[in-house]
Amino acid sequence: MGTRSRSSAGGAQFGLSVAGTVATLTVPRTAMCAEIYVRTSSPPIVFTRDGTDPTSTQGIQANGGDLILLNSRDELERFKAIRQTSTSATVDCEYFTDLSG
């Protein structure tokens, strides 16, 4: 059985603002997965992985300090987020290749 490892795909997005309009990711060409960290000081966000537009009440809620895992290229390209309150949130996204050996 091979081992799985992750290598940085570069192009990390730090300080990505999630405001009152839907935010999407700028995905590096080699990225196959990502980790998105909702900053502790941020209000909650609501996100989807299937390409549908989230609203403040429809989607998956992520609070400050939560880690969102995107496990496929499809999820990276279809990820959308919006703030849940009137205050914009901030997230950091790190992209990875997903190598099997």
C-alpha positions, 0 to 999 in steps of 0.5 A: 500500500502506498503512502499519501502525502501533500505538497504545497501547490503554491498560490496560497490566499491569505486574508481573503475577505468574505463579504456580502457577495459570494466569494470564490477561490483563485485555484492554482493549476496544480492544486487538488485540495485545500485547507481554509482557516476561518480566522478566530476574530472573524464572524461566521461564514456560510459556504457550499462545495457544490457550486450553489450560491450560499446565503446567510441561512443556506449552506454550511456554517463555519465559525472563527477558528474552524478549518474547512477541508476541500478534498478534490479539484471539483470542490476547489472550483465549486467552493463559494462563501458569504458572510453570515452577519453584516461584518465581513469575515476573513479566511486563509486558504492553502492549496496542496497537490495530493500525491499517492506513492 
